């Protein structure tokens, strides 16, 4: 069998952890080969070895049957290997063209020939159906378009083997559909693709074969055809995974959060939250469903003190907290799992132990007479790391060194441990694997069952339907209808989310 890529018995170690423990990966020419594993299983590390960002302690790499030594990404480039990173490597102030040619600029009479570059970029963009404006600035285009620029960057350099690292983590459903179409075009042009993912539906839809790794070890390689989602999930986490959320009937109590005629402006000064009214009660999970951009982000920011309220009121347990700053909001009894864990959830260059106590470090027993007791802080952090199964080499590891799933578990440990009266969970499982998703859903249900109010804001319709007790549909900044989760389905929600049934009663 001829393989375009062979990675044989790769071992990669970091201080205190074996990230890749003698893993073998063999990729055929012209296939989409999935690399599947939980957050922190070692998928990205293995691909960073192939791309030359890391050097393995042992093992060999072959490209088209020839043994190679990939000492850095320039060598990978010359071998025709390109990588589209999960966190894009783009200069925001530069145009698409300037980013794509960076380091490989076409020259004419000693100067950069930007017209030739623009023409080349347009040609490649059209050929692969990428449809990117070569003159647009990166800071002005959507996440999906930025990703296309990353793909173009690899194609411009002549890559024949493309590595996609969690490419759909921050994309909308429409952008995911378009990306899959692009990937099929690439395969039709003779490219080979390695797709790092933990999304089982995507693997079944687009991949030919899948290699599974678990906790740094290879589990096996199988043909996707004939494999069920359940079978793939079991290979990935090493146990049976239930896709249904296990929860009993909600024991609903008093109103915890009450929003009256809430108006919040977006960055352009428009009323993105438009006279919104909503109540969340103790002992229930209220899901907010809506197409992205209908005011969900600004609503959560207003509730957590991150954005100013223009008018209307926010009350928690009958107390007005409308103009509270973030710390005062949390002290009033609000927990917040933010949708952007890097921007709002963690200080990336603090240790994971420090991050877990970010909401409490200044209180007793962690600070006495203005002096922090680091021993007590780390004792508490280590107890939470164990309880919430945060996989880290130690509590002193920097937050940026953990996988996305383990970063998210640390945030949830911090917010849930304080036992807030209201827990706001915004996109709590974005970019996470099935095992981590199951864990987080269970924690939200536990909070509900302990009599707390949970506000779940998610773009994942399955998540809203499975986890919520009631669902509030937001459209153009207003709650257009509230339905019981058990009495609705995707079709009804989809119609409401598009504003379809907003005035159905009056129309009839």
C-alpha positions as CSV (number, residue, x, y, z in Angstrom):
1,X,0.0,0.0,0.0
2,X,1.4,3.4,-1.0
3,X,0.8,6.1,1.6
4,X,1.2,9.8,1.0
5,X,2.0,10.3,4.7
6,X,3.4,7.7,7.2
7,X,4.0,8.6,10.8
8,X,5.4,5.5,12.5
9,X,5.7,5.1,16.3
10,X,5.8,8.8,17.1
11,X,6.6,9.7,20.7
12,X,6.5,13.3,21.9
13,X,7.0,14.3,25.5
14,X,6.5,17.6,27.4
15,X,7.5,18.2,31.0
16,X,5.4,15.8,33.1
17,X,3.3,14.5,30.2
18,X,3.6,12.1,27.2
19,X,1.5,13.8,24.6
20,X,2.1,11.1,21.9
21,X,2.9,7.6,23.0
22,X,4.2,5.6,20.0
23,X,1.4,6.7,17.6
24,X,1.2,5.5,14.0
25,X,-0.8,7.3,11.3
26,X,-1.0,6.3,7.6
27,X,-2.8,8.5,5.1
28,X,-3.6,7.4,1.6
29,X,-3.4,9.7,-1.5
30,X,-6.6,11.5,-2.3
31,X,-8.5,10.7,1.0
32,X,-9.9,12.8,3.8
33,X,-8.5,11.1,6.9
34,X,-9.9,12.1,10.3
35,X,-7.8,12.2,13.4
36,X,-10.3,11.7,16.2
37,X,-9.8,12.1,19.9
38,X,-11.0,13.9,23.1
39,X,-9.7,17.4,23.9
40,X,-6.1,16.9,25.1
41,X,-5.8,13.4,23.5
42,X,-2.7,14.6,21.5
43,X,-4.2,15.2,18.0
44,X,-2.8,18.7,17.5
45,X,0.6,17.7,19.0
46,X,0.9,14.9,16.4
47,X,0.1,17.2,13.6
48,X,2.5,19.9,14.9
49,X,5.2,17.2,14.7
50,X,4.2,16.5,11.1
51,X,4.3,20.2,10.3
52,X,7.7,20.7,11.9
53,X,6.6,22.8,14.9
54,X,7.7,20.1,17.3
55,X,10.5,17.5,17.1
56,X,9.6,14.0,18.3
57,X,11.6,12.0,20.8
58,X,11.4,9.0,18.6
59,X,9.6,7.6,15.5
60,X,9.9,8.3,11.7
61,X,8.0,10.3,9.1
62,X,7.7,9.3,5.5
63,X,6.3,11.5,2.7
64,X,5.4,9.6,-0.5
65,X,7.5,6.6,0.7
66,X,10.6,8.7,1.4
67,X,11.9,9.1,5.0
68,X,12.1,12.8,5.9
69,X,13.3,14.9,8.7
70,X,10.8,17.7,9.2
71,X,12.9,20.1,11.3
72,X,10.7,23.2,10.8
73,X,7.6,24.4,8.9
74,X,9.7,25.6,5.9
75,X,10.7,22.0,5.4
76,X,7.0,21.0,5.6
77,X,6.3,23.7,3.0
78,X,8.9,22.2,0.6
79,X,7.4,18.8,1.1
80,X,4.0,20.1,0.1
81,X,2.5,19.9,3.6
82,X,0.3,22.9,4.7
83,X,-1.5,23.4,8.0
84,X,-4.7,25.4,8.7
85,X,-4.4,26.1,12.4
86,X,-7.4,26.2,14.8
87,X,-6.3,29.7,15.9
88,X,-5.6,31.5,12.7
89,X,-2.1,32.8,12.0
90,X,-3.1,36.0,10.3
91,X,-2.1,39.7,10.6
92,X,-5.4,41.5,11.2
93,X,-4.3,44.9,9.8
94,X,-3.1,43.3,6.5
95,X,-5.3,42.5,3.5
96,X,-6.1,38.9,2.5
97,X,-3.5,39.1,-0.3
98,X,-0.7,40.5,2.0
99,X,-1.4,37.6,4.5
100,X,-1.3,35.0,1.8
101,X,2.0,36.0,0.3
102,X,3.8,36.8,3.6
103,X,7.2,35.1,3.4
104,X,6.7,34.1,-0.2
105,X,6.3,37.5,-1.9
106,X,6.5,37.7,-5.7
107,X,9.2,40.2,-6.7
108,X,9.5,42.5,-9.7
109,X,12.7,44.7,-10.1
110,X,13.5,44.1,-6.4
111,X,10.0,45.2,-5.1
112,X,7.0,43.2,-4.1
113,X,4.7,42.8,-7.2
114,X,1.4,43.2,-5.4
115,X,-0.6,43.2,-8.6
116,X,0.7,39.8,-9.6
117,X,0.1,38.5,-6.0
118,X,-3.5,39.8,-6.1
119,X,-4.0,38.1,-9.5
120,X,-2.6,34.8,-8.3
121,X,-4.7,34.8,-5.2
122,X,-7.9,35.6,-7.2
123,X,-7.0,32.7,-9.6
124,X,-6.5,30.1,-6.8
125,X,-9.6,31.4,-5.0
126,X,-11.8,31.0,-8.1
127,X,-10.3,27.6,-8.9
128,X,-11.2,26.1,-5.5
129,X,-14.5,27.9,-5.0
130,X,-13.2,29.9,-2.0
131,X,-14.7,33.3,-3.1
132,X,-12.5,35.6,-1.0
133,X,-12.0,39.3,-1.7
134,X,-8.1,39.7,-2.1
135,X,-8.3,43.3,-1.0
136,X,-10.3,42.9,2.2
137,X,-8.6,43.5,5.5
138,X,-8.6,40.5,7.8
139,X,-10.1,42.5,10.7
140,X,-13.1,43.3,8.5
141,X,-14.1,39.8,7.4
142,X,-16.0,37.0,9.1
143,X,-14.3,34.0,10.8
144,X,-15.4,31.8,7.9
145,X,-13.7,34.1,5.4
146,X,-10.5,34.3,7.6
147,X,-10.4,30.5,7.5
148,X,-10.6,30.6,3.7
149,X,-7.6,33.0,3.7
150,X,-5.7,30.4,5.8
151,X,-6.6,27.7,3.2
152,X,-5.5,29.9,0.4
153,X,-2.2,30.5,2.2
154,X,-1.4,26.8,2.0
155,X,-2.6,26.4,-1.6
156,X,-0.5,29.5,-2.7
157,X,2.6,27.7,-1.4
158,X,1.7,24.6,-3.4
159,X,0.6,22.3,-0.6
160,X,-0.6,18.9,-1.7
161,X,-1.3,17.6,1.8
162,X,-3.5,19.8,4.0
163,X,-3.9,19.5,7.7
164,X,-7.1,21.1,9.1
165,X,-7.0,21.6,12.9
166,X,-10.5,21.7,14.3
167,X,-11.7,23.8,11.4
168,X,-15.4,24.1,12.3
169,X,-14.9,25.1,16.0
170,X,-15.9,28.7,15.4
171,X,-18.0,28.4,12.2
172,X,-21.8,28.8,11.7
173,X,-23.7,25.9,10.3
174,X,-23.8,27.5,6.9
175,X,-20.0,28.1,7.0
176,X,-19.4,24.5,8.0
177,X,-21.5,23.3,5.0
178,X,-19.4,25.6,2.7
179,X,-16.1,24.3,4.2
180,X,-17.1,20.7,3.4
181,X,-17.8,21.7,-0.2
182,X,-14.4,23.3,-0.4
183,X,-12.7,20.2,1.1
184,X,-14.4,18.0,-1.6
185,X,-13.2,20.4,-4.3
186,X,-9.6,20.0,-2.9
187,X,-9.9,16.2,-3.0
188,X,-11.2,16.3,-6.6
189,X,-8.1,18.4,-7.5
190,X,-5.9,15.5,-6.2
191,X,-5.1,16.9,-2.7
192,X,-5.0,14.8,0.5
193,X,-6.5,16.1,3.8
194,X,-6.0,15.2,7.4
195,X,-8.9,16.5,9.5
196,X,-8.4,16.9,13.2
197,X,-11.8,16.8,14.9
198,X,-14.0,15.4,17.6
199,X,-17.3,16.1,15.7
200,X,-18.7,12.7,14.8
201,X,-21.3,13.9,12.4
202,X,-18.7,15.7,10.3
203,X,-16.5,12.6,10.2
204,X,-19.4,10.5,8.9
205,X,-20.4,13.1,6.3
206,X,-17.0,13.8,4.7
207,X,-14.2,11.4,5.8
208,X,-13.0,8.1,4.2
209,X,-11.0,6.7,7.2
210,X,-10.4,7.7,10.8
211,X,-7.6,7.1,13.2
212,X,-8.6,7.3,16.9
213,X,-6.2,8.4,19.7
214,X,-7.0,8.3,23.4
215,X,-4.9,9.9,26.1
216,X,-1.9,10.0,23.8
217,X,-2.1,6.4,22.5
218,X,-3.3,5.1,19.2
219,X,-6.5,3.1,19.4
220,X,-6.8,2.1,15.8
221,X,-7.7,3.1,12.2
222,X,-11.1,2.1,10.7
223,X,-13.1,2.9,7.5
224,X,-15.8,5.4,8.3
225,X,-18.4,3.6,6.2
226,X,-20.2,1.1,8.5
227,X,-19.2,2.9,11.7
228,X,-22.0,4.4,13.8
229,X,-21.6,7.6,15.9
230,X,-22.0,5.5,19.0
231,X,-19.1,3.2,17.9
232,X,-16.8,6.1,17.1
233,X,-17.7,7.8,20.4
234,X,-16.8,4.6,22.3
235,X,-13.5,4.3,20.5
236,X,-12.7,7.9,21.4
237,X,-13.6,7.9,25.1
238,X,-13.2,4.2,26.0
239,X,-16.7,3.8,27.3
240,X,-20.3,4.0,26.2
241,X,-21.5,7.5,25.7
242,X,-25.2,8.5,26.0
243,X,-26.2,11.2,23.6
244,X,-29.4,11.9,25.6
245,X,-29.3,14.2,28.5
246,X,-30.4,12.3,31.7
247,X,-32.7,14.6,33.7
248,X,-36.0,14.3,35.6
249,X,-38.9,16.7,35.8
250,X,-37.9,20.3,36.8
251,X,-39.0,21.4,40.3
252,X,-39.6,25.1,39.4
253,X,-39.6,27.7,42.2
254,X,-39.4,31.5,42.5
255,X,-38.2,33.9,39.9
256,X,-34.5,34.5,40.2
257,X,-33.8,36.6,37.1
258,X,-36.3,39.2,35.8
259,X,-35.6,41.3,32.7
260,X,-38.0,44.2,31.9
261,X,-37.9,46.1,28.7
262,X,-34.2,45.6,28.4
263,X,-32.5,47.7,25.6
264,X,-28.8,47.2,24.8
265,X,-26.8,48.7,22.0
266,X,-24.2,47.0,19.9
267,X,-20.8,48.4,18.9
268,X,-22.4,50.5,16.1
269,X,-25.0,52.1,18.4
270,X,-28.0,50.1,17.2
271,X,-30.6,48.6,19.7
272,X,-29.5,44.9,19.3
273,X,-31.5,43.9,22.4
274,X,-34.8,45.6,21.8
275,X,-37.2,45.9,24.9
276,X,-36.6,42.3,25.9
277,X,-38.6,40.7,28.7
278,X,-37.7,37.4,30.3
279,X,-37.9,35.5,33.6
280,X,-35.7,32.6,34.7
281,X,-36.9,30.6,37.8
282,X,-35.0,28.6,40.3
283,X,-34.9,24.8,39.5
284,X,-35.1,25.3,35.7
285,X,-32.8,25.5,32.7
286,X,-34.1,28.2,30.4
287,X,-32.5,27.9,26.9
288,X,-32.2,30.9,24.6
289,X,-32.3,29.8,20.9
290,X,-31.7,32.0,18.0
291,X,-29.6,32.5,14.8
292,X,-26.3,34.1,15.7
293,X,-26.4,37.9,15.6
294,X,-29.9,38.4,17.1
295,X,-28.6,40.0,20.3
296,X,-27.6,36.9,22.3
297,X,-24.0,38.0,22.9
298,X,-24.9,41.6,23.9
299,X,-27.7,40.2,26.2
300,X,-25.2,38.0,28.1
301,X,-22.7,40.9,28.3
302,X,-25.3,43.2,29.8
303,X,-26.3,40.5,32.3
304,X,-22.7,40.1,33.4
305,X,-21.8,43.7,33.6
306,X,-19.6,43.6,30.5
307,X,-21.8,46.0,28.5
308,X,-23.8,49.0,29.5
309,X,-27.6,48.8,29.6
310,X,-29.3,51.6,27.6
311,X,-32.7,51.3,29.3
312,X,-34.9,48.7,31.1
313,X,-34.0,46.7,34.2
314,X,-32.2,43.6,35.4
315,X,-33.2,42.2,38.7
316,X,-31.8,39.2,40.6
317,X,-33.8,37.8,43.5
318,X,-35.9,41.0,43.4
319,X,-32.8,43.2,43.7
320,X,-32.0,45.7,40.9
321,X,-28.5,44.9,39.5
322,X,-28.8,46.8,36.3
323,X,-25.7,48.9,36.4
324,X,-23.5,46.6,38.4
325,X,-19.8,46.1,37.4
326,X,-18.7,42.5,36.7
327,X,-17.3,41.8,40.1
328,X,-20.4,43.1,41.8
329,X,-22.5,41.0,39.5
330,X,-20.7,37.8,40.5
331,X,-20.8,38.8,44.2
332,X,-24.6,39.2,43.9
333,X,-24.9,35.5,42.9
334,X,-24.3,35.2,39.2
335,X,-21.9,32.6,37.6
336,X,-20.8,33.1,34.0
337,X,-19.4,30.6,31.6
338,X,-18.5,32.9,28.8
339,X,-18.8,32.1,25.1
340,X,-15.2,33.1,24.4
341,X,-13.1,31.3,27.0
342,X,-9.8,32.9,26.0
343,X,-11.1,36.5,25.9
344,X,-13.4,36.5,29.0
345,X,-12.9,33.2,30.8
346,X,-9.2,32.8,31.5
347,X,-6.0,34.8,31.9
348,X,-4.0,32.6,29.6
349,X,-0.5,33.3,31.1
350,X,-1.7,32.6,34.7
351,X,-1.5,29.1,36.0
352,X,-4.7,26.9,35.8
353,X,-4.7,27.0,39.7
354,X,-4.8,30.8,39.7
355,X,-7.5,30.8,37.0
356,X,-9.7,28.5,39.0
357,X,-9.7,30.9,42.0
358,X,-10.1,34.1,40.0
359,X,-13.5,34.9,41.5
360,X,-12.4,34.2,45.1
361,X,-8.7,34.9,45.4
362,X,-9.2,38.2,47.2
363,X,-11.6,36.7,49.8
364,X,-10.9,34.7,53.0
365,X,-9.3,32.2,53.4
366,X,-7.2,32.9,50.3
367,X,-6.3,36.5,51.3
368,X,-5.9,37.7,54.8
369,X,-5.0,41.3,55.7
370,X,-4.2,42.0,52.0
371,X,-1.8,39.0,51.8
372,X,-2.6,36.1,49.5
373,X,-2.2,32.6,50.9
374,X,-1.0,30.7,47.9
375,X,-0.8,27.4,49.8
376,X,-4.6,27.5,50.5
377,X,-5.3,28.8,47.0
378,X,-3.5,25.8,45.3
379,X,-5.0,23.3,47.8
380,X,-8.5,24.4,46.8
381,X,-7.6,24.5,43.0
382,X,-6.2,21.0,43.2
383,X,-9.3,19.7,44.8
384,X,-11.4,21.2,42.0
385,X,-9.0,20.0,39.3
386,X,-9.6,16.4,40.6
387,X,-13.3,16.8,41.1
388,X,-13.9,18.2,37.6
389,X,-11.3,15.9,35.9
390,X,-9.3,18.8,34.5
391,X,-6.4,17.0,32.8
392,X,-3.2,19.0,33.4
393,X,0.4,18.1,34.3
394,X,-0.1,20.2,37.5
395,X,-2.1,23.0,39.0
396,X,0.9,25.3,38.2
397,X,0.6,24.6,34.4
398,X,-0.2,27.8,32.4
399,X,-3.8,27.9,31.2
400,X,-2.7,28.3,27.6
401,X,-1.0,24.9,27.7
402,X,-4.3,23.0,28.3
403,X,-6.6,21.7,25.6
404,X,-9.8,23.6,25.0
405,X,-11.9,21.0,26.8
406,X,-9.8,21.1,29.9
407,X,-9.8,25.0,29.9
408,X,-13.6,24.8,29.8
409,X,-13.8,22.3,32.6
410,X,-11.6,24.7,34.7
411,X,-14.0,27.6,34.1
412,X,-17.0,25.4,35.0
413,X,-15.3,24.2,38.2
414,X,-14.7,27.9,39.1
415,X,-18.2,29.1,38.4
416,X,-20.2,26.1,39.6
417,X,-18.2,25.6,42.9
418,X,-19.4,29.1,44.1
419,X,-22.9,27.7,43.8
420,X,-24.4,30.9,42.3
421,X,-28.2,31.6,42.3
422,X,-28.0,32.1,38.6
423,X,-25.6,30.3,36.3
424,X,-25.3,31.8,32.8
425,X,-23.8,29.3,30.4
426,X,-23.0,30.9,27.0
427,X,-22.0,28.4,24.3
428,X,-20.7,26.1,27.1
429,X,-19.7,23.2,24.9
430,X,-18.4,25.0,21.8
431,X,-15.5,23.1,20.3
432,X,-15.7,20.2,22.9
433,X,-15.7,16.4,22.4
434,X,-18.7,14.2,23.3
435,X,-17.2,13.1,26.6
436,X,-16.7,16.7,27.7
437,X,-20.1,17.7,26.4
438,X,-21.8,14.9,28.4
439,X,-19.9,16.1,31.6
440,X,-20.9,19.7,31.2
441,X,-24.6,18.9,30.5
442,X,-24.6,16.8,33.6
443,X,-23.2,19.7,35.6
444,X,-25.9,22.1,34.3
445,X,-28.6,19.6,35.3
446,X,-27.0,19.2,38.7
447,X,-27.2,22.9,39.3
448,X,-30.8,22.9,38.2
449,X,-31.6,20.0,40.6
450,X,-30.0,21.8,43.5
451,X,-32.5,24.6,43.1
452,X,-30.4,27.1,41.0
453,X,-31.6,29.0,37.9
454,X,-29.6,28.2,34.7
455,X,-29.7,30.4,31.6
456,X,-28.3,28.4,28.6
457,X,-27.5,30.5,25.5
458,X,-26.4,28.3,22.7
459,X,-26.3,28.2,18.9
460,X,-26.5,24.4,18.9
461,X,-30.2,23.5,18.4
462,X,-29.6,19.9,19.7
463,X,-28.1,21.2,22.9
464,X,-31.0,23.7,23.5
465,X,-33.6,21.0,22.9
466,X,-31.9,18.3,25.0
467,X,-30.8,20.4,28.0
468,X,-33.5,23.0,28.5
469,X,-36.8,22.8,30.3
470,X,-38.2,25.9,28.6
471,X,-36.9,27.5,25.4
472,X,-37.0,31.3,24.7
473,X,-36.6,32.1,21.1
474,X,-34.8,35.4,20.3
475,X,-35.3,37.2,17.0
476,X,-34.1,40.7,16.2
477,X,-33.4,41.4,19.9
478,X,-36.8,40.3,21.2
479,X,-38.1,37.1,22.8
480,X,-40.7,36.1,20.2
481,X,-42.0,33.0,22.0
482,X,-41.3,30.7,24.9
483,X,-42.0,27.0,24.5
484,X,-41.7,23.9,26.6
485,X,-38.7,21.8,25.4
486,X,-40.6,18.6,25.5
487,X,-43.4,20.0,23.3
488,X,-41.3,21.4,20.5
489,X,-38.9,20.1,17.8
490,X,-36.2,21.4,15.4
491,X,-38.8,22.4,12.8
492,X,-40.8,24.6,15.0
493,X,-37.7,26.2,16.6
494,X,-36.2,26.8,13.2
495,X,-39.3,28.6,12.0
496,X,-39.4,30.7,15.2
497,X,-35.7,31.5,14.9
498,X,-36.3,32.9,11.4
499,X,-39.1,35.0,12.7
500,X,-41.6,32.9,10.9
501,X,-44.3,32.4,13.6
502,X,-43.9,35.8,15.2
503,X,-47.4,37.0,14.3
504,X,-48.9,33.7,13.3
505,X,-51.8,34.1,15.7
506,X,-52.7,37.5,14.4
507,X,-52.3,36.5,10.8
508,X,-54.8,33.6,11.2
